[in-house]
Amino acid sequence: MKTYDVIVVGAGNGGLVAATSTAKEGFRTLLLEKHNLPGGCATSFVRGRFEFEAALHELCNRATSPKQESIDKIFKRLGVDVPLVYETALFRAIVKGENGYDVVMRPGYDGFLDSIEAAVPGCRDKVKAFIDLIGVLDGAQDYIDEKGINPLALYNQYGDFMRIAAHSTKDVMEAFGIPEKAQSILGTYWGYLGPPIDDLNALHYISLLAAFANTPPAMPYHRSHELSLALVKALQGYGGEIQYNSEVTQFLYDEKGAAIGVIANGDAYYAKKIISNIIPHNVFNRSDEKVIPTAAKKLANARKFGMTFVTLYLGLDCSMEDLGINDYSVFISSDPDSRVQFNQRNNFGMYVVNCLNKALPDSSPEGTCTLFFTIPYMPGDFPENLAPQDYKKFKNEIAEKYIRDYEQTMGVCVMDHIEEIVIATPVTFARYLGTPEGAIYGYASETWDNVVSRSALKDLENKIPNLFFCGGHAARGDGYPSAYITGAMTANDVIKELRRGK
Ligand SMILES: Cc1cc2nc3c(=O)[nH]c(=O)nc-3n(C[C@H](O)[C@H](O)[C@H](O)COP(=O)(O)OP(=O)(O)OC[C@H]3O[C@@H](n4cnc5c(N)ncnc54)[C@H](O)[C@@H]3O)c2cc1C
């Protein structure tokens, strides 16, 4: 019988940090991963002479408050040192049509405000007041982390936090009198989160925007696979084990319903604590139905799956200079209104194209470059009845449509230079990550179910003794920072229980 203190299921960002953290504290830790390599989304793949980044557009590795958890703090604590390169622009946003615009936003507090003022003269002070809300939000978050939720104290000390907690980003921008065009530019990142700004929780969005505005987005030199490998090295350095090609097919419970182990490759592994980096839906489907509390099932079923993507990875036989490309991240939209962009998401509503060579000139062989197209899809967008023999044609058509639109918008020629192309769809993500509907971000962040309510209520969720969750589907929502941070938070909870002998 193989026994451990902690078993972590899934070596995505959350699982890697959780396992490394418990191993570092001396607990016997086993990390089980279904693939033959770590990282989940945080990986890369090679085609011909190109190594493509699979997921990461940009890493937000520092927190806006010194008290808050962040990637740089977690990595430092775990002894993981991966050099990063910081970008010189946040993004270029090109909106087509009558009320369109072409704007470059720069990082850094002043750079950000100067660029929005240059794009929409007269809006600086209003945008500043909006972005400065981060001070109150961070204060309230620090208070909650230290003292828990106390509505009266929060009202008295952090009134704006309570006032905006249940409002959309658009509501709050309107309250600050931010002009429509500036709202549109500030709302550009909705495509990274899912809901358009009239449905996107203001606290969540301000946190993301302020983090990007304050610290330039970063990229590792050797794709996010480098981050994942560095965490594995640290895990092993602390005596932790990682076992690849080990899909967990069953979660095991004792007669009282407490988690006691898992089955992978037909072998049983037992531990005092189980941390799942895989989404609760998949854990419950691999568990005896009788042990899952009704409330946990109801909660999972009440939640919506978050967004997914169609992505195109292109290796081109010419440099970005030859092509006439000069930006790292370009967001291309059909209309300034994010609700319209969202509604037209499968038809040029909004998509992002990244040229990694701008951030990392030698990320592809000399005289070549790569492009990474990201097109938001929501659960249900992908045709359910697509026959297997029609799949290739279907995805090739999407790719061609978007490459042509990009060529036309940017005035560049891409088609003639394609040396390698890979097209991923929600089906690819469903197969690779194992998530329902190919969700890459776990559950959608909605007004009733956002980062704040999830963080506040996390100890009441999924109350199955000895079973814990971390990752993009957990309390902090989606993205690299959230997945790493929930990995650290969950490990902390587990370590506390183990130390108390619970
Ligand atoms: C195309 C794309 C672009 C993105 N861009 C960004 C970005 O620019 N910035 C950003 O912050 N975030 C971005 N994200 C989101 C980010 O990658 C994810 O939110 C984050 O990596 C999720 O981490 P996770 O810990 O939830 O694990 P996941 O990446 O979901 O990994 C889960 C792991 O569990 C394994 N697993 C699943 N089932 C089992 C099982 N039964 N047994 C064993 N192992 C199992 C999987 O193989 C996988 O390794 C992007 C994602 C994608 C796909």
The ligand as an ORCA input file, in Angstrom:
! r2SCAN-3c Opt
* xyz 0 1
  C      -5.022     29.503    -24.803
  C      -4.956     29.978    -23.380
  C      -4.484     31.259    -23.104
  C      -4.375     31.716    -21.780
  N      -3.810     32.948    -21.523
  C      -3.578     33.339    -20.240
  C      -2.848     34.530    -19.947
  O      -2.335     35.210    -20.822
  N      -2.678     34.896    -18.659
  C      -3.180     34.155    -17.637
  O      -2.986     34.518    -16.475
  N      -3.884     33.004    -17.876
  C      -4.074     32.578    -19.154
  N      -4.739     31.405    -19.408
  C      -5.391     30.698    -18.292
  C      -4.423     29.875    -17.460
  O      -3.592     29.142    -18.303
  C      -5.209     28.943    -16.556
  O      -6.184     29.667    -15.816
  C      -4.313     28.237    -15.531
  O      -3.117     27.774    -16.134
  C      -5.087     27.070    -14.965
  O      -4.289     26.370    -14.064
  P      -4.869     25.180    -13.202
  O      -4.035     25.071    -11.986
  O      -6.334     25.352    -13.005
  O      -4.555     23.874    -14.030
  P      -4.835     23.326    -15.512
  O      -3.976     24.055    -16.463
  O      -6.289     23.195    -15.797
  O      -4.194     21.888    -15.349
  C      -4.841     20.799    -14.715
  C      -3.904     19.611    -14.789
  O      -4.590     18.456    -14.294
  C      -4.326     17.356    -15.159
  N      -5.439     16.407    -15.007
  C      -6.722     16.566    -15.420
  N      -7.457     15.499    -15.063
  C      -6.621     14.655    -14.407
  C      -6.797     13.389    -13.774
  N      -7.991     12.775    -13.734
  N      -5.732     12.796    -13.205
  C      -4.495     13.391    -13.222
  N      -4.276     14.596    -13.796
  C      -5.332     15.224    -14.363
  C      -4.240     17.977    -16.529
  O      -3.550     17.138    -17.449
  C      -3.472     19.267    -16.223
  O      -2.089     19.066    -16.230
  C      -4.819     30.897    -20.726
  C      -5.295     29.600    -20.986
  C      -5.339     29.139    -22.310
  C      -5.780     27.723    -22.574
*
